[in-house]
Amino acid sequence: MAGVALHDVAMIALDKCEDMHYDILILAVEYAAAAATGNIKYSAISDPGPATAAEQSFFRVWWQRCQEQIPQLNEM
């Protein structure tokens, strides 16, 4: 997971994937949720399936922190 995330950061930084920034961001957040909740079965290559309850909780807490730190996100 970490290797894919590092590759994604490099792709964005090198401006090699402008049309895929959104997809890469979503994938990175999904990887973070899987890693943070101990979901070792997550694979974006195969069908990752629906988020687990723990991953959904991670998303809620993560988004709330983002909104607290970046007030402009509350306008979305």
N, CA, C and O atoms as a Tripos MOL2 file, in Angstrom:
@<TRIPOS>MOLECULE
protein
  304   303    76     0     0
PROTEIN
NO_CHARGES

@<TRIPOS>ATOM
      1 N           0.8230   -1.1930    0.0000 N.3       1 MET1
      2 CA          0.0000    0.0000    0.0000 C.3       1 MET1
      3 C           0.8660    1.2550    0.0000 C.2       1 MET1
      4 O           0.5930    2.2100   -0.7280 O.2       1 MET1
      5 N           1.9050    1.2430    0.8190 N.am      2 ALA2
      6 CA          2.7690    2.4220    0.8980 C.3       2 ALA2
      7 C           3.4650    2.6720   -0.4280 C.2       2 ALA2
      8 O           3.6300    3.8230   -0.8340 O.2       2 ALA2
      9 N           3.8740    1.6170   -1.1040 N.am      3 GLY3
     10 CA          4.5440    1.7660   -2.3950 C.3       3 GLY3
     11 C           3.6430    2.4060   -3.4290 C.2       3 GLY3
     12 O           4.0730    3.2830   -4.1780 O.2       3 GLY3
     13 N           2.4030    1.9730   -3.4710 N.am      4 VAL4
     14 CA          1.4470    2.5530   -4.4200 C.3       4 VAL4
     15 C           1.2060    4.0190   -4.0860 C.2       4 VAL4
     16 O           1.1420    4.8580   -4.9840 O.2       4 VAL4
     17 N           1.0720    4.3310   -2.8060 N.am      5 ALA5
     18 CA          0.8480    5.7170   -2.3960 C.3       5 ALA5
     19 C           2.0270    6.5980   -2.8030 C.2       5 ALA5
     20 O           1.8290    7.7060   -3.3020 O.2       5 ALA5
     21 N           3.2510    6.1140   -2.5940 N.am      6 LEU6
     22 CA          4.4250    6.8890   -2.9890 C.3       6 LEU6
     23 C           4.4690    7.0920   -4.4990 C.2       6 LEU6
     24 O           4.8240    8.1700   -4.9770 O.2       6 LEU6
     25 N           4.1160    6.0750   -5.2310 N.am      7 HIS7
     26 CA          4.0660    6.1920   -6.6970 C.3       7 HIS7
     27 C           3.0460    7.2440   -7.1050 C.2       7 HIS7
     28 O           3.3100    8.0540   -7.9930 O.2       7 HIS7
     29 N           1.8890    7.2370   -6.4640 N.am      8 ASP8
     30 CA          0.8350    8.2000   -6.7820 C.3       8 ASP8
     31 C           1.2840    9.6270   -6.5080 C.2       8 ASP8
     32 O           1.0250   10.5280   -7.3060 O.2       8 ASP8
     33 N           1.9540    9.8340   -5.3890 N.am      9 VAL9
     34 CA          2.4530   11.1700   -5.0550 C.3       9 VAL9
     35 C           3.4290   11.6370   -6.1250 C.2       9 VAL9
     36 O           3.3780   12.7840   -6.5690 O.2       9 VAL9
     37 N           4.3070   10.7490   -6.5310 N.am     10 ALA10
     38 CA          5.2770   11.1090   -7.5690 C.3      10 ALA10
     39 C           4.5840   11.4330   -8.8890 C.2      10 ALA10
     40 O           4.9720   12.3810   -9.5720 O.2      10 ALA10
     41 N           3.5720   10.6630   -9.2540 N.am     11 MET11
     42 CA          2.8530   10.9070  -10.5090 C.3      11 MET11
     43 C           2.1990   12.2850  -10.4910 C.2      11 MET11
     44 O           2.2430   13.0090  -11.4860 O.2      11 MET11
     45 N           1.6000   12.6430   -9.3750 N.am     12 ILE12
     46 CA          0.9570   13.9560   -9.2710 C.3      12 ILE12
     47 C           2.0220   15.0500   -9.2940 C.2      12 ILE12
     48 O           1.8820   16.0440  -10.0070 O.2      12 ILE12
     49 N           3.0910   14.8640   -8.5090 N.am     13 ALA13
     50 CA          4.1430   15.8780   -8.4290 C.3      13 ALA13
     51 C           4.8110   16.1210   -9.7770 C.2      13 ALA13
     52 O           5.1950   17.2490  -10.0820 O.2      13 ALA13
     53 N           4.9500   15.0870  -10.5750 N.am     14 LEU14
     54 CA          5.5810   15.2160  -11.8810 C.3      14 LEU14
     55 C           4.5900   15.6280  -12.9690 C.2      14 LEU14
     56 O           4.9480   15.7490  -14.1410 O.2      14 LEU14
     57 N           3.3320   15.8420  -12.5570 N.am     15 ASP15
     58 CA          2.2730   16.2470  -13.4830 C.3      15 ASP15
     59 C           2.1190   15.2500  -14.6250 C.2      15 ASP15
     60 O           1.9960   15.6330  -15.7890 O.2      15 ASP15
     61 N           2.1290   13.9800  -14.2790 N.am     16 LYS16
     62 CA          2.0290   12.9190  -15.2850 C.3      16 LYS16
     63 C           0.6230   12.3250  -15.3730 C.2      16 LYS16
     64 O           0.3910   11.3940  -16.1450 O.2      16 LYS16
     65 N          -0.3020   12.8490  -14.5990 N.am     17 CYS17
     66 CA         -1.6200   12.2010  -14.5860 C.3      17 CYS17
     67 C          -2.7370   13.1930  -14.2800 C.2      17 CYS17
     68 O          -3.6120   12.9050  -13.4640 O.2      17 CYS17
     69 N          -2.7170   14.3300  -14.9120 N.am     18 GLU18
     70 CA         -3.6780   15.3870  -14.6050 C.3      18 GLU18
     71 C          -5.1240   14.8920  -14.6270 C.2      18 GLU18
     72 O          -5.9260   15.2760  -13.7750 O.2      18 GLU18
     73 N          -5.4550   14.0510  -15.5880 N.am     19 ASP19
     74 CA         -6.8290   13.5770  -15.7120 C.3      19 ASP19
     75 C          -7.1950   12.5450  -14.6480 C.2      19 ASP19
     76 O          -8.3570   12.1490  -14.5580 O.2      19 ASP19
     77 N          -6.2380   12.1060  -13.8460 N.am     20 MET20
     78 CA         -6.5170   11.0640  -12.8560 C.3      20 MET20
     79 C          -6.2950   11.5190  -11.4190 C.2      20 MET20
     80 O          -6.3230   10.6850  -10.5140 O.2      20 MET20
     81 N          -6.0770   12.8030  -11.1730 N.am     21 HIS21
     82 CA         -5.8130   13.2680   -9.8100 C.3      21 HIS21
     83 C          -6.9070   12.8320   -8.8530 C.2      21 HIS21
     84 O          -6.6060   12.3780   -7.7490 O.2      21 HIS21
     85 N          -8.1660   12.9580   -9.2440 N.am     22 TYR22
     86 CA         -9.2800   12.6060   -8.3670 C.3      22 TYR22
     87 C          -9.2490   11.1210   -8.0350 C.2      22 TYR22
     88 O          -9.3840   10.7480   -6.8690 O.2      22 TYR22
     89 N          -9.0720   10.2660   -9.0430 N.am     23 ASP23
     90 CA         -9.0270    8.8250   -8.8210 C.3      23 ASP23
     91 C          -7.8780    8.4390   -7.9070 C.2      23 ASP23
     92 O          -8.0300    7.5750   -7.0440 O.2      23 ASP23
     93 N          -6.7340    9.0720   -8.0920 N.am     24 ILE24
     94 CA         -5.5670    8.7760   -7.2630 C.3      24 ILE24
     95 C          -5.8230    9.2040   -5.8250 C.2      24 ILE24
     96 O          -5.4380    8.4990   -4.8920 O.2      24 ILE24
     97 N          -6.4630   10.3450   -5.6360 N.am     25 LEU25
     98 CA         -6.7850   10.8070   -4.2840 C.3      25 LEU25
     99 C          -7.7180    9.8220   -3.5920 C.2      25 LEU25
    100 O          -7.4980    9.4620   -2.4350 O.2      25 LEU25
    101 N          -8.7530    9.3890   -4.2930 N.am     26 ILE26
    102 CA         -9.7060    8.4340   -3.7120 C.3      26 ILE26
    103 C          -8.9860    7.1450   -3.3320 C.2      26 ILE26
    104 O          -9.1880    6.6170   -2.2390 O.2      26 ILE26
    105 N          -8.1560    6.6450   -4.2230 N.am     27 LEU27
    106 CA         -7.4100    5.4130   -3.9460 C.3      27 LEU27
    107 C          -6.5150    5.5920   -2.7270 C.2      27 LEU27
    108 O          -6.4330    4.6950   -1.8880 O.2      27 LEU27
    109 N          -5.8480    6.7260   -2.6160 N.am     28 ALA28
    110 CA         -4.9670    6.9700   -1.4710 C.3      28 ALA28
    111 C          -5.7530    6.9760   -0.1640 C.2      28 ALA28
    112 O          -5.2880    6.4310    0.8370 O.2      28 ALA28
    113 N          -6.9390    7.5860   -0.1610 N.am     29 VAL29
    114 CA         -7.7680    7.6180    1.0430 C.3      29 VAL29
    115 C          -8.2620    6.2070    1.3760 C.2      29 VAL29
    116 O          -8.3070    5.8260    2.5450 O.2      29 VAL29
    117 N          -8.6280    5.4390    0.3590 N.am     30 GLU30
    118 CA         -9.0590    4.0540    0.6020 C.3      30 GLU30
    119 C          -7.9180    3.2280    1.1880 C.2      30 GLU30
    120 O          -8.1340    2.4500    2.1180 O.2      30 GLU30
    121 N          -6.7150    3.3870    0.6580 N.am     31 TYR31
    122 CA         -5.5510    2.6890    1.2040 C.3      31 TYR31
    123 C          -5.3060    3.1100    2.6550 C.2      31 TYR31
    124 O          -5.0340    2.2690    3.5120 O.2      31 TYR31
    125 N          -5.4010    4.4050    2.9210 N.am     32 ALA32
    126 CA         -5.1840    4.8950    4.2810 C.3      32 ALA32
    127 C          -6.1940    4.2800    5.2410 C.2      32 ALA32
    128 O          -5.8330    3.8690    6.3440 O.2      32 ALA32
    129 N          -7.4490    4.2150    4.8310 N.am     33 ALA33
    130 CA         -8.4850    3.6230    5.6810 C.3      33 ALA33
    131 C          -8.2070    2.1480    5.9270 C.2      33 ALA33
    132 O          -8.3360    1.6640    7.0510 O.2      33 ALA33
    133 N          -7.8270    1.4410    4.8780 N.am     34 ALA34
    134 CA         -7.5310    0.0110    5.0300 C.3      34 ALA34
    135 C          -6.3520   -0.1900    5.9730 C.2      34 ALA34
    136 O          -6.3920   -1.0500    6.8530 O.2      34 ALA34
    137 N          -5.3110    0.5980    5.7880 N.am     35 ALA35
    138 CA         -4.1220    0.4560    6.6360 C.3      35 ALA35
    139 C          -4.4290    0.8430    8.0790 C.2      35 ALA35
    140 O          -3.9990    0.1600    9.0090 O.2      35 ALA35
    141 N          -5.1670    1.9310    8.2730 N.am     36 ALA36
    142 CA         -5.4580    2.4160    9.6200 C.3      36 ALA36
    143 C          -6.3600    1.4650   10.3950 C.2      36 ALA36
    144 O          -6.3250    1.4330   11.6250 O.2      36 ALA36
    145 N          -7.1650    0.6930    9.6760 N.am     37 THR37
    146 CA         -8.1000   -0.2150   10.3510 C.3      37 THR37
    147 C          -7.6260   -1.6570   10.3370 C.2      37 THR37
    148 O          -8.3230   -2.5480   10.8220 O.2      37 THR37
    149 N          -6.4470   -1.8900    9.7850 N.am     38 GLY38
    150 CA         -5.8970   -3.2500    9.7850 C.3      38 GLY38
    151 C          -6.4890   -4.1680    8.7470 C.2      38 GLY38
    152 O          -6.4010   -5.3880    8.8820 O.2      38 GLY38
    153 N          -7.0900   -3.6130    7.7140 N.am     39 ASN39
    154 CA         -7.6800   -4.4210    6.6440 C.3      39 ASN39
    155 C          -6.5630   -4.8530    5.6920 C.2      39 ASN39
    156 O          -6.2550   -4.1530    4.7280 O.2      39 ASN39
    157 N          -5.9690   -5.9950    5.9670 N.am     40 ILE40
    158 CA         -4.8470   -6.4560    5.1440 C.3      40 ILE40
    159 C          -5.3100   -7.1210    3.8520 C.2      40 ILE40
    160 O          -4.4840   -7.4840    3.0150 O.2      40 ILE40
    161 N          -6.6130   -7.2840    3.6840 N.am     41 LYS41
    162 CA         -7.1400   -7.9250    2.4780 C.3      41 LYS41
    163 C          -7.4900   -6.9210    1.3900 C.2      41 LYS41
    164 O          -7.8820   -7.3120    0.2910 O.2      41 LYS41
    165 N          -7.3520   -5.6200    1.6860 N.am     42 TYR42
    166 CA         -7.7220   -4.5970    0.7010 C.3      42 TYR42
    167 C          -6.8070   -4.6740   -0.5000 C.2      42 TYR42
    168 O          -5.5870   -4.7670   -0.3630 O.2      42 TYR42
    169 N          -7.4020   -4.6340   -1.6740 N.am     43 SER43
    170 CA         -6.6150   -4.5920   -2.9040 C.3      43 SER43
    171 C          -7.3890   -3.8040   -3.9350 C.2      43 SER43
    172 O          -8.5130   -4.1590   -4.2910 O.2      43 SER43
    173 N          -6.7870   -2.7380   -4.4100 N.am     44 ALA44
    174 CA         -7.4340   -1.9340   -5.4440 C.3      44 ALA44
    175 C          -7.3640   -2.6330   -6.7920 C.2      44 ALA44
    176 O          -8.1100   -2.2990   -7.7130 O.2      44 ALA44
    177 N          -6.4620   -3.6090   -6.9050 N.am     45 ILE45
    178 CA         -6.3140   -4.3190   -8.1650 C.3      45 ILE45
    179 C          -7.4910   -5.2620   -8.3770 C.2      45 ILE45
    180 O          -8.0980   -5.2800   -9.4480 O.2      45 ILE45
    181 N          -7.8060   -6.0410   -7.3570 N.am     46 SER46
    182 CA         -9.0110   -6.8590   -7.4310 C.3      46 SER46
    183 C         -10.1550   -5.9980   -6.9130 C.2      46 SER46
    184 O          -9.9350   -4.8590   -6.5000 O.2      46 SER46
    185 N         -11.3450   -6.5160   -6.9290 N.am     47 ASP47
    186 CA        -12.5010   -5.7400   -6.4590 C.3      47 ASP47
    187 C         -12.3660   -5.5190   -4.9620 C.2      47 ASP47
    188 O         -12.4230   -6.4820   -4.1960 O.2      47 ASP47
    189 N         -12.1870   -4.2570   -4.5150 N.am     48 PRO48
    190 CA        -11.9990   -4.0150   -3.0880 C.3      48 PRO48
    191 C         -13.2640   -4.2480   -2.2730 C.2      48 PRO48
    192 O         -13.1880   -4.4000   -1.0530 O.2      48 PRO48
    193 N         -14.4240   -4.2790   -2.9190 N.am     49 GLY49
    194 CA        -15.6720   -4.4710   -2.2020 C.3      49 GLY49
    195 C         -16.0440   -3.2270   -1.4100 C.2      49 GLY49
    196 O         -15.3360   -2.2210   -1.4520 O.2      49 GLY49
    197 N         -17.1510   -3.2990   -0.6910 N.am     50 PRO50
    198 CA        -17.5820   -2.1290    0.0800 C.3      50 PRO50
    199 C         -16.6570   -1.8990    1.2760 C.2      50 PRO50
    200 O         -16.0000   -2.8210    1.7590 O.2      50 PRO50
    201 N         -16.6210   -0.6670    1.7340 N.am     51 ALA51
    202 CA        -15.8190   -0.3290    2.9090 C.3      51 ALA51
    203 C         -16.3720   -1.0480    4.1310 C.2      51 ALA51
    204 O         -17.5850   -1.1780    4.2970 O.2      51 ALA51
    205 N         -15.4690   -1.5100    4.9800 N.am     52 THR52
    206 CA        -15.8980   -2.1460    6.2260 C.3      52 THR52
    207 C         -16.4470   -1.0730    7.1630 C.2      52 THR52
    208 O         -16.2760    0.1220    6.9200 O.2      52 THR52
    209 N         -17.1080   -1.5080    8.2370 N.am     53 ALA53
    210 CA        -17.6300   -0.5500    9.2180 C.3      53 ALA53
    211 C         -16.4880    0.2750    9.8170 C.2      53 ALA53
    212 O         -16.6430    1.4760   10.0380 O.2      53 ALA53
    213 N         -15.3510   -0.3610   10.0790 N.am     54 ALA54
    214 CA        -14.1980    0.3520   10.6340 C.3      54 ALA54
    215 C         -13.6750    1.3860    9.6420 C.2      54 ALA54
    216 O         -13.3050    2.4920   10.0350 O.2      54 ALA54
    217 N         -13.6410    1.0290    8.3580 N.am     55 GLU55
    218 CA        -13.1840    1.9780    7.3340 C.3      55 GLU55
    219 C         -14.1530    3.1470    7.1970 C.2      55 GLU55
    220 O         -13.7250    4.2890    7.0320 O.2      55 GLU55
    221 N         -15.4530    2.8720    7.2630 N.am     56 GLN56
    222 CA        -16.4410    3.9450    7.1930 C.3      56 GLN56
    223 C         -16.2800    4.9040    8.3670 C.2      56 GLN56
    224 O         -16.4040    6.1180    8.2030 O.2      56 GLN56
    225 N         -16.0060    4.3660    9.5360 N.am     57 SER57
    226 CA        -15.7570    5.2020   10.7110 C.3      57 SER57
    227 C         -14.5070    6.0440   10.4960 C.2      57 SER57
    228 O         -14.4900    7.2290   10.8270 O.2      57 SER57
    229 N         -13.4560    5.4330    9.9380 N.am     58 PHE58
    230 CA        -12.2270    6.1630    9.6290 C.3      58 PHE58
    231 C         -12.5290    7.3280    8.6970 C.2      58 PHE58
    232 O         -12.0490    8.4390    8.9240 O.2      58 PHE58
    233 N         -13.3250    7.0890    7.6440 N.am     59 PHE59
    234 CA        -13.6690    8.1440    6.6860 C.3      59 PHE59
    235 C         -14.3760    9.3050    7.3780 C.2      59 PHE59
    236 O         -14.0510   10.4680    7.1400 O.2      59 PHE59
    237 N         -15.3520    8.9840    8.2420 N.am     60 ARG60
    238 CA        -16.1070   10.0420    8.9310 C.3      60 ARG60
    239 C         -15.1890   10.8980    9.8030 C.2      60 ARG60
    240 O         -15.2530   12.1270    9.7590 O.2      60 ARG60
    241 N         -14.3370   10.2490   10.5930 N.am     61 VAL61
    242 CA        -13.4370   10.9780   11.4840 C.3      61 VAL61
    243 C         -12.4350   11.7810   10.6680 C.2      61 VAL61
    244 O         -12.1620   12.9380   10.9890 O.2      61 VAL61
    245 N         -11.8880   11.1850    9.6230 N.am     62 TRP62
    246 CA        -10.9090   11.8620    8.7620 C.3      62 TRP62
    247 C         -11.5330   13.1000    8.1070 C.2      62 TRP62
    248 O         -10.9250   14.1700    8.0980 O.2      62 TRP62
    249 N         -12.7380   12.9560    7.5620 N.am     63 TRP63
    250 CA        -13.3740   14.0890    6.8870 C.3      63 TRP63
    251 C         -13.7040   15.1940    7.8810 C.2      63 TRP63
    252 O         -13.5690   16.3760    7.5650 O.2      63 TRP63
    253 N         -14.1350   14.8170    9.0780 N.am     64 GLN64
    254 CA        -14.4340   15.8270   10.0930 C.3      64 GLN64
    255 C         -13.1660   16.6110   10.4440 C.2      64 GLN64
    256 O         -13.2180   17.8330   10.5790 O.2      64 GLN64
    257 N         -12.0320   15.9260   10.5930 N.am     65 ARG65
    258 CA        -10.7720   16.6100   10.8690 C.3      65 ARG65
    259 C         -10.3800   17.5240    9.7170 C.2      65 ARG65
    260 O          -9.8930   18.6330    9.9360 O.2      65 ARG65
    261 N         -10.5910   17.0590    8.4950 N.am     66 CYS66
    262 CA        -10.2790   17.8920    7.3290 C.3      66 CYS66
    263 C         -11.1050   19.1670    7.3540 C.2      66 CYS66
    264 O         -10.5790   20.2530    7.1080 O.2      66 CYS66
    265 N         -12.3930   19.0450    7.6500 N.am     67 GLN67
    266 CA        -13.2760   20.2080    7.6840 C.3      67 GLN67
    267 C         -12.8990   21.1730    8.8020 C.2      67 GLN67
    268 O         -13.0330   22.3870    8.6520 O.2      67 GLN67
    269 N         -12.4280   20.6320    9.9210 N.am     68 GLU68
    270 CA        -12.0130   21.5050   11.0310 C.3      68 GLU68
    271 C         -10.7510   22.2810   10.6600 C.2      68 GLU68
    272 O         -10.6160   23.4500   11.0220 O.2      68 GLU68
    273 N          -9.8430   21.6520    9.9520 N.am     69 GLN69
    274 CA         -8.5770   22.2790    9.5870 C.3      69 GLN69
    275 C          -8.6740   23.1540    8.3480 C.2      69 GLN69
    276 O          -7.8960   24.0930    8.1810 O.2      69 GLN69
    277 N          -9.6320   22.8450    7.4780 N.am     70 ILE70
    278 CA         -9.7950   23.5990    6.2350 C.3      70 ILE70
    279 C         -11.2680   24.0120    6.1390 C.2      70 ILE70
    280 O         -12.0620   23.3080    5.5160 O.2      70 ILE70
    281 N         -11.6380   25.1300    6.7410 N.am     71 PRO71
    282 CA        -13.0430   25.5530    6.8070 C.3      71 PRO71
    283 C         -13.7380   25.6340    5.4420 C.2      71 PRO71
    284 O         -14.9560   25.4700    5.3680 O.2      71 PRO71
    285 N         -12.9960   25.8810    4.3760 N.am     72 GLN72
    286 CA        -13.6120   25.9800    3.0500 C.3      72 GLN72
    287 C         -14.2960   24.6740    2.6460 C.2      72 GLN72
    288 O         -15.2080   24.6840    1.8190 O.2      72 GLN72
    289 N         -13.8710   23.5670    3.2140 N.am     73 LEU73
    290 CA        -14.4910   22.2950    2.8720 C.3      73 LEU73
    291 C         -15.9320   22.2090    3.3720 C.2      73 LEU73
    292 O         -16.7180   21.4090    2.8640 O.2      73 LEU73
    293 N         -16.2800   23.0210    4.3550 N.am     74 ASN74
    294 CA        -17.6470   23.0350    4.8750 C.3      74 ASN74
    295 C         -18.6290   23.5950    3.8580 C.2      74 ASN74
    296 O         -19.8390   23.4170    3.9960 O.2      74 ASN74
    297 N         -18.1160   24.2680    2.8420 N.am     75 GLU75
    298 CA        -18.9700   24.8600    1.8170 C.3      75 GLU75
    299 C         -19.3190   23.8480    0.7330 C.2      75 GLU75
    300 O         -20.1250   24.1440   -0.1500 O.2      75 GLU75
    301 N         -18.7300   22.6720    0.7860 N.am     76 MET76
    302 CA        -18.9600   21.6600   -0.2500 C.3      76 MET76
    303 C         -20.2100   20.8690    0.0330 C.2      76 MET76
    304 O         -20.5610   19.9720   -0.7350 O.2      76 MET76
@<TRIPOS>BOND
     1     1     2 1
     2     2     3 1
     3     3     4 2
     4     3     5 am
     5     5     6 1
     6     6     7 1
     7     7     8 2
     8     7     9 am
     9     9    10 1
    10    10    11 1
    11    11    12 2
    12    11    13 am
    13    13    14 1
    14    14    15 1
    15    15    16 2
    16    15    17 am
    17    17    18 1
    18    18    19 1
    19    19    20 2
    20    19    21 am
    21    21    22 1
    22    22    23 1
    23    23    24 2
    24    23    25 am
    25    25    26 1
    26    26    27 1
    27    27    28 2
    28    27    29 am
    29    29    30 1
    30    30    31 1
    31    31    32 2
    32    31    33 am
    33    33    34 1
    34    34    35 1
    35    35    36 2
    36    35    37 am
    37    37    38 1
    38    38    39 1
    39    39    40 2
    40    39    41 am
    41    41    42 1
    42    42    43 1
    43    43    44 2
    44    43    45 am
    45    45    46 1
    46    46    47 1
    47    47    48 2
    48    47    49 am
    49    49    50 1
    50    50    51 1
    51    51    52 2
    52    51    53 am
    53    53    54 1
    54    54    55 1
    55    55    56 2
    56    55    57 am
    57    57    58 1
    58    58    59 1
    59    59    60 2
    60    59    61 am
    61    61    62 1
    62    62    63 1
    63    63    64 2
    64    63    65 am
    65    65    66 1
    66    66    67 1
    67    67    68 2
    68    67    69 am
    69    69    70 1
    70    70    71 1
    71    71    72 2
    72    71    73 am
    73    73    74 1
    74    74    75 1
    75    75    76 2
    76    75    77 am
    77    77    78 1
    78    78    79 1
    79    79    80 2
    80    79    81 am
    81    81    82 1
    82    82    83 1
    83    83    84 2
    84    83    85 am
    85    85    86 1
    86    86    87 1
    87    87    88 2
    88    87    89 am
    89    89    90 1
    90    90    91 1
    91    91    92 2
    92    91    93 am
    93    93    94 1
    94    94    95 1
    95    95    96 2
    96    95    97 am
    97    97    98 1
    98    98    99 1
    99    99   100 2
   100    99   101 am
   101   101   102 1
   102   102   103 1
   103   103   104 2
   104   103   105 am
   105   105   106 1
   106   106   107 1
   107   107   108 2
   108   107   109 am
   109   109   110 1
   110   110   111 1
   111   111   112 2
   112   111   113 am
   113   113   114 1
   114   114   115 1
   115   115   116 2
   116   115   117 am
   117   117   118 1
   118   118   119 1
   119   119   120 2
   120   119   121 am
   121   121   122 1
   122   122   123 1
   123   123   124 2
   124   123   125 am
   125   125   126 1
   126   126   127 1
   127   127   128 2
   128   127   129 am
   129   129   130 1
   130   130   131 1
   131   131   132 2
   132   131   133 am
   133   133   134 1
   134   134   135 1
   135   135   136 2
   136   135   137 am
   137   137   138 1
   138   138   139 1
   139   139   140 2
   140   139   141 am
   141   141   142 1
   142   142   143 1
   143   143   144 2
   144   143   145 am
   145   145   146 1
   146   146   147 1
   147   147   148 2
   148   147   149 am
   149   149   150 1
   150   150   151 1
   151   151   152 2
   152   151   153 am
   153   153   154 1
   154   154   155 1
   155   155   156 2
   156   155   157 am
   157   157   158 1
   158   158   159 1
   159   159   160 2
   160   159   161 am
   161   161   162 1
   162   162   163 1
   163   163   164 2
   164   163   165 am
   165   165   166 1
   166   166   167 1
   167   167   168 2
   168   167   169 am
   169   169   170 1
   170   170   171 1
   171   171   172 2
   172   171   173 am
   173   173   174 1
   174   174   175 1
   175   175   176 2
   176   175   177 am
   177   177   178 1
   178   178   179 1
   179   179   180 2
   180   179   181 am
   181   181   182 1
   182   182   183 1
   183   183   184 2
   184   183   185 am
   185   185   186 1
   186   186   187 1
   187   187   188 2
   188   187   189 am
   189   189   190 1
   190   190   191 1
   191   191   192 2
   192   191   193 am
   193   193   194 1
   194   194   195 1
   195   195   196 2
   196   195   197 am
   197   197   198 1
   198   198   199 1
   199   199   200 2
   200   199   201 am
   201   201   202 1
   202   202   203 1
   203   203   204 2
   204   203   205 am
   205   205   206 1
   206   206   207 1
   207   207   208 2
   208   207   209 am
   209   209   210 1
   210   210   211 1
   211   211   212 2
   212   211   213 am
   213   213   214 1
   214   214   215 1
   215   215   216 2
   216   215   217 am
   217   217   218 1
   218   218   219 1
   219   219   220 2
   220   219   221 am
   221   221   222 1
   222   222   223 1
   223   223   224 2
   224   223   225 am
   225   225   226 1
   226   226   227 1
   227   227   228 2
   228   227   229 am
   229   229   230 1
   230   230   231 1
   231   231   232 2
   232   231   233 am
   233   233   234 1
   234   234   235 1
   235   235   236 2
   236   235   237 am
   237   237   238 1
   238   238   239 1
   239   239   240 2
   240   239   241 am
   241   241   242 1
   242   242   243 1
   243   243   244 2
   244   243   245 am
   245   245   246 1
   246   246   247 1
   247   247   248 2
   248   247   249 am
   249   249   250 1
   250   250   251 1
   251   251   252 2
   252   251   253 am
   253   253   254 1
   254   254   255 1
   255   255   256 2
   256   255   257 am
   257   257   258 1
   258   258   259 1
   259   259   260 2
   260   259   261 am
   261   261   262 1
   262   262   263 1
   263   263   264 2
   264   263   265 am
   265   265   266 1
   266   266   267 1
   267   267   268 2
   268   267   269 am
   269   269   270 1
   270   270   271 1
   271   271   272 2
   272   271   273 am
   273   273   274 1
   274   274   275 1
   275   275   276 2
   276   275   277 am
   277   277   278 1
   278   278   279 1
   279   279   280 2
   280   279   281 am
   281   281   282 1
   282   282   283 1
   283   283   284 2
   284   283   285 am
   285   285   286 1
   286   286   287 1
   287   287   288 2
   288   287   289 am
   289   289   290 1
   290   290   291 1
   291   291   292 2
   292   291   293 am
   293   293   294 1
   294   294   295 1
   295   295   296 2
   296   295   297 am
   297   297   298 1
   298   298   299 1
   299   299   300 2
   300   299   301 am
   301   301   302 1
   302   302   303 1
   303   303   304 2
@<TRIPOS>SUBSTRUCTURE
     1 MET1         2 RESIDUE 1 A MET
     2 ALA2         6 RESIDUE 1 A ALA
     3 GLY3        10 RESIDUE 1 A GLY
     4 VAL4        14 RESIDUE 1 A VAL
     5 ALA5        18 RESIDUE 1 A ALA
     6 LEU6        22 RESIDUE 1 A LEU
     7 HIS7        26 RESIDUE 1 A HIS
     8 ASP8        30 RESIDUE 1 A ASP
     9 VAL9        34 RESIDUE 1 A VAL
    10 ALA10       38 RESIDUE 1 A ALA
    11 MET11       42 RESIDUE 1 A MET
    12 ILE12       46 RESIDUE 1 A ILE
    13 ALA13       50 RESIDUE 1 A ALA
    14 LEU14       54 RESIDUE 1 A LEU
    15 ASP15       58 RESIDUE 1 A ASP
    16 LYS16       62 RESIDUE 1 A LYS
    17 CYS17       66 RESIDUE 1 A CYS
    18 GLU18       70 RESIDUE 1 A GLU
    19 ASP19       74 RESIDUE 1 A ASP
    20 MET20       78 RESIDUE 1 A MET
    21 HIS21       82 RESIDUE 1 A HIS
    22 TYR22       86 RESIDUE 1 A TYR
    23 ASP23       90 RESIDUE 1 A ASP
    24 ILE24       94 RESIDUE 1 A ILE
    25 LEU25       98 RESIDUE 1 A LEU
    26 ILE26      102 RESIDUE 1 A ILE
    27 LEU27      106 RESIDUE 1 A LEU
    28 ALA28      110 RESIDUE 1 A ALA
    29 VAL29      114 RESIDUE 1 A VAL
    30 GLU30      118 RESIDUE 1 A GLU
    31 TYR31      122 RESIDUE 1 A TYR
    32 ALA32      126 RESIDUE 1 A ALA
    33 ALA33      130 RESIDUE 1 A ALA
    34 ALA34      134 RESIDUE 1 A ALA
    35 ALA35      138 RESIDUE 1 A ALA
    36 ALA36      142 RESIDUE 1 A ALA
    37 THR37      146 RESIDUE 1 A THR
    38 GLY38      150 RESIDUE 1 A GLY
    39 ASN39      154 RESIDUE 1 A ASN
    40 ILE40      158 RESIDUE 1 A ILE
    41 LYS41      162 RESIDUE 1 A LYS
    42 TYR42      166 RESIDUE 1 A TYR
    43 SER43      170 RESIDUE 1 A SER
    44 ALA44      174 RESIDUE 1 A ALA
    45 ILE45      178 RESIDUE 1 A ILE
    46 SER46      182 RESIDUE 1 A SER
    47 ASP47      186 RESIDUE 1 A ASP
    48 PRO48      190 RESIDUE 1 A PRO
    49 GLY49      194 RESIDUE 1 A GLY
    50 PRO50      198 RESIDUE 1 A PRO
    51 ALA51      202 RESIDUE 1 A ALA
    52 THR52      206 RESIDUE 1 A THR
    53 ALA53      210 RESIDUE 1 A ALA
    54 ALA54      214 RESIDUE 1 A ALA
    55 GLU55      218 RESIDUE 1 A GLU
    56 GLN56      222 RESIDUE 1 A GLN
    57 SER57      226 RESIDUE 1 A SER
    58 PHE58      230 RESIDUE 1 A PHE
    59 PHE59      234 RESIDUE 1 A PHE
    60 ARG60      238 RESIDUE 1 A ARG
    61 VAL61      242 RESIDUE 1 A VAL
    62 TRP62      246 RESIDUE 1 A TRP
    63 TRP63      250 RESIDUE 1 A TRP
    64 GLN64      254 RESIDUE 1 A GLN
    65 ARG65      258 RESIDUE 1 A ARG
    66 CYS66      262 RESIDUE 1 A CYS
    67 GLN67      266 RESIDUE 1 A GLN
    68 GLU68      270 RESIDUE 1 A GLU
    69 GLN69      274 RESIDUE 1 A GLN
    70 ILE70      278 RESIDUE 1 A ILE
    71 PRO71      282 RESIDUE 1 A PRO
    72 GLN72      286 RESIDUE 1 A GLN
    73 LEU73      290 RESIDUE 1 A LEU
    74 ASN74      294 RESIDUE 1 A ASN
    75 GLU75      298 RESIDUE 1 A GLU
    76 MET76      302 RESIDUE 1 A MET
